[in-house]
């Protein structure tokens, strides 16, 4: 698991390849050249309109398709482990990912995940959370569209033991006393829980004890003995190729057939009326199978480039996200309304993104001079006295290589964080040293090792301050990473 599920840099590089822009040029040329005039006002939309509608529909459905593909991979097992679990059973991660674990990009070295995939389309599920004491935790609940429907945890509901039920679309009924209701607009729900951990053997054990006290049961079994059924793994499922790559490589017909199936238990909202009308024109109707016959002969040829067109549009939007001092970030995640493009982009680069009130993730793309970061050089990151990232939870700075994986190094250090003790300058300020080799024993406490090639650092601000100085309102900005001259 990670907090930036797929890795922004990797996605940017792949999307910036020549093939995607060639596809865009081809699609534009095709739509102009093949548009045929007609006096029949009842004729299906022309190729240009069909392509436009299909691109919008692709972007609209991208989070739902990506979510479900991810669900299938992580639930494709007969029994629960610390990395996989059948639907309705907890994945309880027991350690930080190993340095050579390349399963998921941008791994987290701050928290242990407690994850649950649920289908609440038939009945609610009741989650029981133990007393967490003073341990920081968060349990964001995402619906199939990647909207955070609720985020129980230290910030919102406190640390005492609690119980809540997740109810699906259209459910009406009565819940047991003391059980809060969280309504999901979709049948698919993902609880992406995180529990703070320092990474020591003793702290691992303390968090494990808390993880083991979480429980989940269908409402019909509440207060009764419940033994979950084993999962039924699909041996044909591709569990090696990253889920985003699988989604991005799907043909347009397969993609819309998949989306149509998902819409049967993950319906659009009332606000989605305009896009639902567009989808109907190309044969995607909620509650029904995909009808490819809605597309004319010429449209079927042009429509083949829709995935590349949509991905190009997403890349263009991504590169317009705010960048400050070389850091790319967004404070618009977890709740999107009808901003389908923003929602799709966040699903592509950081599936499972939190509400900004819970966490913000600035990613370093350039140094203070606008140049790419490269471990063949040495860098510093300077914090004036008292100007570390302003948070009520905690912060960390994690180092990744160009593919967004941990960087093997001689001191086995992958992050600097609020739990570290740093060497301060005489004025109380602190300098971090981002470089491949040791800056010297008297500075090693502030050293975050880099590879000797391109790298990407990521800040994580959990429960960021909402009053100045604040990352959310722009009154605090990550300091530039400066090359040592």
C-alpha positions as CSV (number, residue, x, y, z in Angstrom):
1,X,0.0,0.0,0.0
2,X,1.0,3.6,-0.4
3,X,-0.4,7.1,-0.1
4,X,0.2,7.9,-3.7
5,X,-1.0,4.6,-5.1
6,X,0.7,4.7,-8.5
7,X,3.4,7.4,-8.5
8,X,2.9,10.7,-10.3
9,X,6.4,10.8,-11.9
10,X,6.1,7.4,-13.5
11,X,2.7,8.2,-14.9
12,X,3.9,11.5,-16.3
13,X,6.8,9.9,-18.1
14,X,4.7,7.2,-19.7
15,X,2.0,9.6,-20.8
16,X,4.6,12.0,-22.3
17,X,5.7,9.3,-24.7
18,X,5.4,10.1,-28.4
19,X,2.7,7.5,-29.0
20,X,0.0,9.3,-27.0
21,X,0.4,12.5,-28.9
22,X,0.6,10.7,-32.2
23,X,-2.8,9.1,-31.2
24,X,-4.2,12.6,-30.5
25,X,-3.1,13.9,-33.9
26,X,-4.5,10.8,-35.6
27,X,-7.9,11.2,-33.8
28,X,-8.2,14.8,-34.7
29,X,-7.3,14.1,-38.4
30,X,-9.6,11.2,-38.5
31,X,-12.6,13.1,-37.0
32,X,-12.2,16.0,-39.4
33,X,-11.6,13.8,-42.5
34,X,-14.4,11.3,-41.8
35,X,-17.2,13.6,-40.7
36,X,-20.1,13.1,-43.1
37,X,-22.8,15.7,-43.6
38,X,-26.4,14.6,-43.3
39,X,-29.8,16.1,-43.6
40,X,-31.2,13.5,-41.2
41,X,-31.8,15.2,-37.9
42,X,-32.4,11.8,-36.2
43,X,-29.0,10.4,-37.2
44,X,-26.7,9.3,-34.5
45,X,-24.1,11.9,-33.4
46,X,-21.3,12.4,-35.9
47,X,-17.8,11.1,-35.3
48,X,-16.5,14.2,-33.8
49,X,-19.3,14.4,-31.2
50,X,-19.1,10.6,-30.6
51,X,-15.4,10.9,-29.8
52,X,-15.9,13.9,-27.6
53,X,-18.7,12.1,-25.7
54,X,-16.6,9.0,-25.3
55,X,-13.6,10.9,-24.0
56,X,-15.8,12.6,-21.4
57,X,-17.4,9.2,-20.5
58,X,-13.9,7.6,-20.2
59,X,-12.7,10.3,-17.8
60,X,-15.9,10.1,-15.8
61,X,-15.6,6.3,-15.4
62,X,-11.9,6.1,-14.8
63,X,-11.9,6.2,-11.0
64,X,-14.6,3.5,-10.8
65,X,-12.8,1.2,-13.2
66,X,-9.5,1.8,-11.5
67,X,-11.0,1.2,-8.0
68,X,-12.6,-2.1,-9.0
69,X,-9.5,-3.3,-10.8
70,X,-7.5,-2.6,-7.7
71,X,-10.1,-4.3,-5.5
72,X,-9.9,-7.4,-7.7
73,X,-6.1,-7.6,-7.3
74,X,-6.1,-7.1,-3.5
75,X,-9.0,-9.4,-2.8
76,X,-7.9,-12.3,-5.1
77,X,-6.9,-14.7,-2.3
78,X,-8.6,-17.5,-0.4
79,X,-7.4,-16.3,3.1
80,X,-6.3,-13.0,4.6
81,X,-2.6,-12.1,4.7
82,X,-0.8,-8.8,5.5
83,X,-1.1,-7.8,1.8
84,X,-4.2,-9.5,0.4
85,X,-7.6,-10.4,1.8
86,X,-11.0,-11.6,0.4
87,X,-13.8,-9.1,0.3
88,X,-15.1,-8.3,3.8
89,X,-11.8,-9.3,5.5
90,X,-9.0,-7.1,6.8
91,X,-5.6,-6.7,5.2
92,X,-3.4,-6.0,8.3
93,X,0.0,-4.7,7.1
94,X,2.5,-5.7,9.8
95,X,5.6,-3.8,8.7
96,X,6.7,-1.0,6.4
97,X,7.3,-2.3,2.9
98,X,10.8,-3.8,2.5
99,X,13.3,-1.7,0.5
100,X,13.2,-4.2,-2.3
101,X,9.4,-4.6,-2.4
102,X,8.4,-3.1,-5.7
103,X,4.7,-4.2,-5.5
104,X,3.3,-0.7,-5.2
105,X,5.0,2.7,-5.9
106,X,5.5,5.4,-3.4
107,X,5.5,3.2,-0.3
108,X,4.7,4.6,3.1
109,X,7.2,4.4,6.0
110,X,5.0,6.2,8.6
111,X,1.9,4.0,9.2
112,X,0.7,0.5,9.1
113,X,-2.4,-0.1,6.9
114,X,-5.6,-1.7,8.0
115,X,-7.6,-2.1,4.8
116,X,-11.0,-3.5,4.0
117,X,-12.9,-3.9,0.7
118,X,-16.7,-4.2,1.1
119,X,-19.8,-4.8,-1.0
120,X,-22.6,-2.9,0.7
121,X,-25.0,-3.2,-2.2
122,X,-27.0,-6.0,-0.4
123,X,-26.7,-5.1,3.2
124,X,-24.7,-2.7,5.5
125,X,-21.5,-3.8,7.2
126,X,-20.7,-2.9,10.8
127,X,-17.1,-1.9,11.7
128,X,-15.9,-2.0,15.3
129,X,-12.8,0.1,16.2
130,X,-11.0,-0.4,19.5
131,X,-9.9,2.3,21.9
132,X,-6.8,3.8,20.2
133,X,-5.4,5.5,23.3
134,X,-3.1,8.3,22.1
135,X,-2.2,6.6,18.8
136,X,-2.9,8.7,15.7
137,X,-5.0,6.9,13.2
138,X,-7.4,7.6,10.3
139,X,-9.9,5.4,8.6
140,X,-11.0,7.1,5.4
141,X,-13.9,5.4,3.7
142,X,-14.0,5.8,-0.1
143,X,-17.0,5.0,-2.4
144,X,-16.5,3.5,-5.8
145,X,-16.1,7.0,-7.3
146,X,-13.1,7.7,-4.9
147,X,-15.2,10.2,-2.9
148,X,-14.3,10.1,0.8
149,X,-17.7,9.6,2.3
150,X,-16.4,9.8,5.9
151,X,-13.0,9.8,7.6
152,X,-13.3,8.4,11.1
153,X,-10.2,8.8,13.2
154,X,-8.2,11.0,15.6
155,X,-9.1,14.2,13.8
156,X,-12.8,13.6,13.5
157,X,-14.2,11.0,15.9
158,X,-11.5,10.8,18.5
159,X,-9.6,7.9,20.0
160,X,-12.3,6.1,22.0
161,X,-13.8,2.8,20.9
162,X,-16.6,3.2,18.3
163,X,-18.8,1.3,15.9
164,X,-20.2,2.5,12.6
165,X,-22.2,0.9,9.8
166,X,-21.6,1.6,6.1
167,X,-24.9,1.5,4.2
168,X,-25.3,1.3,0.5
169,X,-27.4,3.1,-2.1
170,X,-31.1,3.0,-1.3
171,X,-30.8,1.2,2.0
172,X,-33.4,2.0,4.6
173,X,-33.6,0.4,8.0
174,X,-32.7,0.7,11.6
175,X,-29.2,0.3,13.0
176,X,-28.4,-1.1,16.5
177,X,-28.0,1.5,19.3
178,X,-24.6,3.1,19.4
179,X,-23.8,2.3,15.8
180,X,-23.3,5.4,13.6
181,X,-24.4,5.4,10.0
182,X,-22.1,6.4,7.1
183,X,-24.0,6.4,3.8
184,X,-22.2,5.3,0.6
185,X,-23.5,6.3,-2.8
186,X,-22.0,3.1,-4.3
187,X,-22.0,-0.6,-3.4
188,X,-18.2,-0.7,-3.5
189,X,-16.5,0.8,-0.4
190,X,-12.8,0.9,0.4
191,X,-11.6,1.5,4.0
192,X,-8.0,2.6,3.7
193,X,-7.0,2.8,7.3
194,X,-3.7,4.0,8.6
195,X,-2.2,3.7,12.1
196,X,0.9,5.7,13.0
197,X,3.9,3.6,13.8
198,X,7.6,4.5,14.5
199,X,8.9,1.3,12.9
200,X,10.6,-0.1,16.0
201,X,10.0,-3.8,17.0
202,X,8.1,-2.7,20.1
203,X,5.9,-0.2,18.3
204,X,5.1,-2.8,15.6
205,X,3.8,-5.1,18.4
206,X,1.8,-2.3,19.9
207,X,0.1,-1.5,16.6
208,X,-0.5,-5.2,15.8
209,X,-2.4,-5.5,19.0
210,X,-4.7,-2.7,17.9
211,X,-5.1,-4.0,14.4
212,X,-6.2,-7.4,15.7
213,X,-9.1,-5.7,17.6
214,X,-10.7,-4.3,14.5
215,X,-13.7,-6.3,13.3
216,X,-16.2,-6.2,10.4
217,X,-19.5,-8.1,10.1
218,X,-22.6,-7.9,7.9
219,X,-25.5,-6.2,9.7
220,X,-27.4,-9.5,9.8
221,X,-24.6,-11.0,11.9
222,X,-24.2,-8.1,14.3
223,X,-24.0,-9.5,17.8
224,X,-23.7,-13.0,16.5
225,X,-20.9,-15.4,15.8
226,X,-19.6,-14.7,12.3
227,X,-17.0,-16.7,10.3
228,X,-16.2,-15.1,6.9
229,X,-16.2,-17.5,4.0
230,X,-12.9,-18.1,2.2
231,X,-12.3,-16.2,-1.0
232,X,-12.4,-17.8,-4.4
233,X,-9.2,-16.7,-6.2
234,X,-9.3,-16.2,-10.0
235,X,-6.1,-17.9,-11.3
236,X,-6.4,-16.0,-14.6
237,X,-6.3,-12.6,-12.9
238,X,-3.1,-10.6,-13.6
239,X,-1.7,-9.7,-10.2
240,X,1.7,-8.6,-11.5
241,X,1.0,-5.8,-13.9
242,X,0.2,-2.6,-12.0
243,X,-3.6,-2.1,-12.0
244,X,-3.3,1.4,-13.6
245,X,-1.3,-0.1,-16.5
246,X,-4.0,-2.7,-16.9
247,X,-6.7,0.0,-17.0
248,X,-4.8,2.3,-19.3
249,X,-4.2,-0.5,-21.8
250,X,-7.8,-1.6,-22.1
251,X,-9.5,-1.2,-25.5
252,X,-12.4,1.2,-25.6
253,X,-15.1,-1.5,-25.9
254,X,-13.7,-3.6,-23.1
255,X,-13.4,-0.4,-21.0
256,X,-17.0,0.7,-21.5
257,X,-18.3,-2.9,-21.1
258,X,-16.5,-3.0,-17.7
259,X,-17.8,0.4,-16.7
260,X,-21.4,-0.5,-17.6
261,X,-21.2,-3.6,-15.4
262,X,-19.9,-1.6,-12.5
263,X,-22.6,1.0,-12.9
264,X,-25.2,-1.6,-11.9
265,X,-24.2,-1.5,-8.2
266,X,-22.4,1.9,-8.3
267,X,-24.9,4.3,-9.7
268,X,-24.3,7.9,-10.8
269,X,-25.5,10.6,-8.5
270,X,-28.3,13.1,-9.4
271,X,-25.6,15.7,-10.2
272,X,-24.2,13.4,-12.9
273,X,-27.3,13.9,-15.1
274,X,-25.5,15.6,-18.0
275,X,-22.7,13.1,-18.3
276,X,-25.2,10.2,-18.0
277,X,-26.9,11.6,-21.1
278,X,-23.6,11.8,-23.0
279,X,-22.8,8.2,-22.0
280,X,-26.2,7.0,-23.3
281,X,-25.4,8.4,-26.7
282,X,-22.5,6.0,-27.0
283,X,-24.3,3.0,-25.5
284,X,-23.3,3.2,-21.7
285,X,-26.6,3.3,-19.7
286,X,-26.5,2.8,-15.9
287,X,-28.2,-0.5,-15.1
288,X,-27.7,-2.0,-18.6
289,X,-25.0,-3.8,-20.5
290,X,-22.9,-1.7,-22.9
291,X,-24.6,-1.4,-26.3
292,X,-21.8,-0.9,-28.8
293,X,-24.2,-0.6,-31.7
294,X,-24.9,2.9,-30.6
295,X,-21.7,3.8,-32.5
296,X,-21.8,4.1,-36.3
297,X,-19.2,2.4,-38.5
298,X,-16.9,5.4,-38.8
299,X,-17.4,6.1,-35.1
300,X,-16.1,2.7,-34.1
301,X,-12.8,3.3,-35.9
302,X,-12.3,6.8,-34.4
303,X,-13.4,5.6,-31.0
304,X,-10.4,3.3,-30.8
305,X,-8.2,6.3,-29.9
306,X,-10.4,7.5,-27.1
307,X,-8.3,6.0,-24.2
308,X,-5.2,7.9,-25.5
309,X,-7.1,11.1,-26.0
310,X,-8.6,10.9,-22.5
311,X,-5.2,10.1,-21.0
312,X,-3.6,13.0,-22.8
313,X,-6.3,15.3,-21.4
314,X,-5.6,14.0,-18.0
315,X,-1.9,14.6,-18.4
316,X,-2.5,18.2,-19.5
317,X,-4.6,18.8,-16.4
318,X,-2.0,17.1,-14.1
319,X,0.7,19.4,-15.3
320,X,-1.4,22.4,-14.5
321,X,-1.7,21.4,-10.8
322,X,-0.1,24.0,-8.5
323,X,3.7,23.9,-8.2
324,X,5.5,25.9,-5.5
325,X,9.3,26.0,-5.1
326,X,9.5,23.0,-7.4
327,X,6.9,21.0,-5.4
328,X,3.7,19.7,-7.2
329,X,0.6,19.3,-5.0
330,X,-3.1,19.6,-4.8
331,X,-5.4,20.5,-2.0
332,X,-8.4,19.4,-4.0
333,X,-8.8,15.7,-3.4
334,X,-11.2,13.3,-1.8
335,X,-14.3,15.3,-2.7
336,X,-14.8,16.3,-6.3
337,X,-18.5,17.0,-7.0
338,X,-18.7,17.1,-10.8
339,X,-15.1,17.9,-11.5
340,X,-14.6,14.6,-13.2
341,X,-11.2,15.5,-14.7
342,X,-9.6,16.3,-11.3
343,X,-11.1,13.1,-9.9
344,X,-9.7,11.0,-12.8
345,X,-6.2,12.6,-12.5
346,X,-6.1,11.9,-8.7
347,X,-7.2,8.3,-9.3
348,X,-4.4,7.9,-11.8
349,X,-1.6,9.3,-9.6
350,X,-2.8,8.7,-6.1
351,X,-5.8,6.4,-5.9
352,X,-7.2,6.5,-2.4
353,X,-6.3,10.2,-1.8
354,X,-7.4,11.7,1.4
355,X,-9.3,14.8,2.1
356,X,-6.8,17.7,2.5
357,X,-7.9,18.1,6.1
358,X,-6.5,14.6,6.7
359,X,-3.3,14.7,4.5
360,X,-1.5,16.6,1.8
361,X,1.3,15.2,-0.3
362,X,3.7,17.7,-2.0
363,X,6.0,15.9,-4.5
364,X,9.4,17.4,-5.4
365,X,9.7,17.7,-9.2
366,X,12.4,20.4,-9.6
367,X,15.1,22.1,-7.6
368,X,15.0,25.8,-6.7
369,X,16.5,26.7,-10.1
370,X,13.9,24.7,-12.0
371,X,16.2,21.8,-12.9
372,X,15.5,18.1,-12.5
373,X,16.6,16.5,-9.3
374,X,19.5,14.1,-9.7
375,X,21.7,12.3,-7.2
376,X,24.8,13.1,-9.1
377,X,24.5,16.4,-7.3
378,X,24.2,17.4,-3.7
379,X,21.2,19.4,-2.3
380,X,20.0,21.1,0.9
381,X,16.5,21.8,2.1
382,X,16.5,24.6,4.7
383,X,13.9,25.1,7.4
384,X,14.0,28.3,9.4
385,X,13.5,28.0,13.1
386,X,10.0,26.8,13.9
387,X,9.0,26.4,10.3
388,X,8.8,22.6,9.8
389,X,5.6,21.5,8.1
390,X,2.7,22.8,10.2
391,X,0.6,19.8,11.3
392,X,-1.5,18.5,14.1
393,X,-0.7,14.9,13.3
394,X,2.9,14.4,11.9
395,X,5.0,15.0,8.8
396,X,7.6,13.1,6.9
397,X,9.9,13.5,3.9
398,X,10.4,10.2,2.0
399,X,13.0,9.6,-0.7
400,X,12.2,7.6,-3.9
401,X,14.1,6.7,-7.0
402,X,12.9,7.6,-10.4
403,X,10.4,4.8,-10.3
404,X,9.0,5.9,-7.0
405,X,10.5,3.1,-4.9
406,X,12.6,3.3,-1.7
407,X,16.3,4.0,-2.2
408,X,18.7,1.3,-0.8
409,X,21.4,3.0,1.3
410,X,24.1,2.2,3.8
411,X,22.1,3.6,6.8
412,X,18.7,2.1,5.9
413,X,17.0,5.4,6.1
414,X,14.1,6.2,3.8
415,X,12.5,9.1,5.5
416,X,13.1,12.1,7.8
417,X,10.2,13.0,9.9
418,X,8.8,14.8,13.0
419,X,9.9,11.8,15.1
420,X,13.6,12.4,14.3
421,X,16.0,14.5,16.3
422,X,18.0,16.9,14.0
423,X,21.2,18.8,14.3
424,X,20.3,22.5,14.4
425,X,22.2,25.5,13.2
426,X,23.2,28.3,15.6
427,X,20.1,30.3,14.8
428,X,17.8,27.3,15.4
429,X,17.2,26.6,11.7
430,X,17.7,23.1,10.3
431,X,19.2,21.9,7.0
432,X,18.4,18.6,5.4
433,X,21.0,17.0,3.2
434,X,19.7,15.2,0.1
435,X,22.6,13.4,-1.5
436,X,24.0,10.0,-2.3
437,X,27.0,10.1,0.1
438,X,27.3,11.0,3.7
439,X,27.6,14.8,4.4
440,X,29.8,14.0,7.4
441,X,29.2,12.4,10.8
442,X,28.2,15.7,12.4
443,X,25.4,16.1,9.7
444,X,24.3,12.5,9.3
445,X,21.3,13.0,11.5
446,X,19.9,15.4,8.8
447,X,20.9,13.2,5.9
448,X,18.3,11.6,3.6
449,X,20.2,9.4,1.1
450,X,19.4,9.7,-2.6
451,X,20.2,7.4,-5.5
452,X,23.1,8.5,-7.7
453,X,20.5,9.2,-10.5
454,X,17.1,10.9,-10.8
455,X,15.0,10.9,-7.6
456,X,11.7,12.2,-6.3
457,X,11.1,13.2,-2.7
458,X,7.6,13.4,-1.2
459,X,6.4,15.3,1.8
460,X,3.5,13.9,3.8
461,X,1.5,16.3,6.1
462,X,-1.0,14.3,8.2
463,X,-3.7,16.5,9.7
464,X,-2.2,19.7,8.3
465,X,-3.0,22.9,10.1
466,X,-5.9,24.8,8.7
467,X,-5.0,28.2,10.2
468,X,-1.8,30.1,9.2
469,X,0.8,28.9,8.7
470,X,-1.0,26.3,6.6
471,X,-0.3,24.2,3.5
472,X,-4.0,24.2,2.8
473,X,-4.5,28.0,2.5
474,X,-1.0,28.6,1.0
475,X,0.4,30.5,4.0
476,X,3.1,27.8,4.4
477,X,5.0,26.5,1.4
478,X,7.6,23.7,1.2
479,X,11.1,25.2,1.0
480,X,12.9,24.8,-2.3
481,X,15.5,22.0,-2.7
482,X,18.7,23.9,-3.6
483,X,21.8,22.5,-5.2
484,X,25.0,22.8,-3.3
485,X,27.4,24.9,-5.4
